[in-house]
Amino acid sequence: MAPIAATGATDSGRVLSVRQSLLAMVGLCFVTMMVAIDQTVVGTALPTIVAELNGFELYAWVATSYLLTSVITVPIFGRLGDYYGRKRFVMASIVLFSAASALCGMSNSMLQLVLARALQGIGGGMLVGTAFACIPDLFPDSHVRLRWQVLFSAAFGIANAIGPSLGGFLTQYAGWRSVFYVNLPVGLLSLWFVWRYLPLIRQIQTSHIRLDWQGALLVALGLGSLQLLVEFLPGQGFNLSMMWLCLFSVITFVALFYWERRCPEPLLPIEMFRNKSLAALFCLSLFAGFTMFAILFYLPLLLQGGFGLTPQKAGVLITPLVVCITVGSITNSRIITRIPNPNAMLYAGFALMAMCCLGIIAMHQATATWIIVVYMVLGGLGLGFVMPNLTVFAQETAGRSHLGIATALLQSVRMIGGMLGTAIVGTLVTHYYISGVRQATQGQPSAAWLKTLEDPQVLVNDVVQNGFLTHMHALSLDGGVLLEAARVSLVDAVHSGVMLALVVTLVAFVWVRRVPPIKLSRSVKVNVPVGE
């Protein structure tokens, strides 16, 4: 088969054929499917997981522990991939991610699950920092890259299409632990294809390599303290311990800024943030991550806890959201190279995301199914228009020498947005839910059962719910009325959280004007591989 110059090179120095390009992309597609399936099935199963393990106070931590460790590892391995080539790190990350998934499935407490998710986040960060940057290595021409990325989008779409429904089905009929074991066969397939067909290419040829471990430590301390502050501030108020935590977080970020300015090989190259286009794209990635993760992790709670749907039905309703991310990505790849101003797709994407948030805020138990599906379609298309363009625009702006770190930073910033979105929205949901329950039960005799009602697991866990109803009947109280009041409180609480996501999305829509006009290049530069 005739070689295509835009597809990179093999380990022996020859240009990749279409066949090897295809098989290398298949391996990367399986990697994408593994990450996408994990995100979608965990979100659908999470209300049931929390109800069984009795830890609603750690609801947000199941997501944020993963995101926090991912944020730290993405730029590290993005830089390592530039130095050493990405293939070895992709393979190592697949093994680590799969092993951590098995540990998640074996967890017997919320704390164990949170720790296993943190380990899984390290593997996920390695994957994002290396696997995503393999595509521009293979396809330097952005037009060719966009066409090949249809495969990536298709894999993402297949995973997203089956993820929510699969998560709901497995949770309902096989138990929530099975949703983590799904990653194991996908991991084995991706490992074989990557080992067999992905070439080893590195962008930076140098004998002297430095890694900014001090910067990584400062990032971990800064984001970790910020996460704790967001989690505990609403409940404890701005007391002395919160003041010290806030001060520590500020000092850490200031120290990070000054260290990165002076570090010869910084983890976060400050000059990239001085580039107006890259800085604007990083901000948009932060905003997109905030909204996307807030919806993915709290919409299932709304549908299951607020509307009383089964995990399977909730998964079916969420499916159009994640499927249309792929539909939007494929549609975007057909449009973006044909319009004079590619930035217009970002405006369209954030506008659709805002409409989705408005729809979720307007949803109630009697909302017709087809209307909910329309809201999900709008949100999915919006994310499909935004995410691939942010990646391609950042790669075009950063240039080849900073390609890996620019791609990694973009993904890191999106994860930081997701971490903040999940934590802040989760804090709002918890606060407004407990306040709503207490207001609805005013005038009732104060008793231990109020604590049960203040934990949303009573709305998801049938065992806890039946025990609560039995206890209320013994006290000659109408437990059904109290449960309905709790459901109303949870719906209002989630609406309040999504309202914040709406505000962030509208800010992002306005922020797009800060991105200078992007012109997609037609470079056909071929990268020289390094030996195995």
C-alpha positions, 0 to 999 in steps of 0.5 A: 500500500502506498505510504502517506507522508502526513501519517508519520514514520515507523520504527525503522524510519519508513513512512507509516502506511495507511494500514499501520496508521489505521492499526495504531489509531485503533489502539489509541481508540481503545484507550479513548474508549476505556477512559470514556467508558469509565467516566460515563459508567461511574457517573451513572453508578455513583448514586447507588455506590454512595448509597451502599457504602454510606458516604454521601459526604465523599460523593464529590471526592470520587470524582475530584480525587481522580481529577486531582491526581490526573491534573498533576500527572498529565503535564509531567508525562506530557513532558516525558513523552516529548523527551522519551517518546509516548509509546512506553508511557501509554502502555504503562498507563494502560496497565496502571489504569486497569489495575486501579479499576480492579481496586475500585471494584473491590472497595468496601468503603468510600475511603477505599474507593476514593483512594483507588480512584486517586490511583486510577487518576494517575493512570488516567493522567498518564493516558491523557498526557501521552495518548492524546498527543500521539495523534499530531505525532502521527498526523502533523498536517492539521487537515489530515489530522482532523479527518483521522480524528473521526476515528477517535470521535467514533470510538469516543461515541461508541463508548459514550453510547454504551457507557451510561446505559451499560452503567445503569444496566450493570448497576441494577442487575450485576451490582455497581462493582461490575462497572469498574471491571468493564475496563479490564478487557478494553485495557487488554485490547488497547495494550496489544494494539499499542504495543504492536503498532504504535511507533515510538516518536519523540519531539525533543532530541536532547541528552540532558533531561530535567523534570520539574518535580518541585513544580509538581509538588507545588501543584499537588499542594496548591490544588489539594489545599484548594479542594479541601477549602472548597469542601469544608468552608461552607460547613465550617465557615471562615474559622481559624483553620479555614483561614490558615488553609486559605493562606497556605493555598495562596502562598503555594500558588504564589510560590509555584508562579515564582518557581516556574518563572525561574525553573530551566525546564518548568512543568508549567511554562509561563511563556505559554500563558503569556501567549494571548491565544493559548491563555484564552484557550486554557481559560475556555478549557477550564470553563468547559471542564467545569460545566461538563463534569458538573453535569456528568456527576450531578445529573444522575443524582437528579434523575435517580434521587430527585425523580426516582428513576432506576439507574438503567432508566437514568443511563438511557436518558443521559446517553444522548448527551454523551453520544452527541459529543461524538456527533458534534465532533464529527460534524465539527470536523466536516465544517471547521476546515470549510468556514473562514472563521473557525472560532465561530464553532466555539461560540456555537458550542458554548451557546448550545451548552448554555441551552442544555444547562437552562433545560436541566434547570427547568426539568422536573419530575413531570417533564416529558422524556423527549424534552429531556432528550432534546436538552441532552442532545444540545449539551452533547453537540455543544461539547462536541463543537468545543473540545476538539477545537480547543485541542487543535487550536492549542496545538496550532498555536503552540508549535511542534516543540511545545506540542506535547506540553500544550496538549497536556496543559489543555487537558490538565486545565480542563480537569482542574475545571472539572475538579472545581465544578464537581467540588463547588457544585457538590458543595452547593447541592449538599448545602441547599439539600440539607437546608431544604430538608430542615425547612420542610420538616420544621414543626416536626418533633426533632429526632434521630430520623432527621439525620437519615433524611438529610442524607440523600442515600435515603432517596436511592437506597431501597433498604434505607428507604424502607427502614425509614418508612417503617420507623416513621410508621412506628412513630405515627408519622407520614414517611412518604410525605417526608420523602417527597419533601426530600426529593423536592429539596434535592431537585432544587439543590441540583438546579442551584448547582447547575445554575452556577454551571450556566453562569460559567458557560455564559462567561465562556461564551463571552470569553471566546472573543479573546481568542485571536482568529485561528488559521489551520496549517497544512504542514506535512513535516514528518517526524523521525522516530527513535529506536525501541 
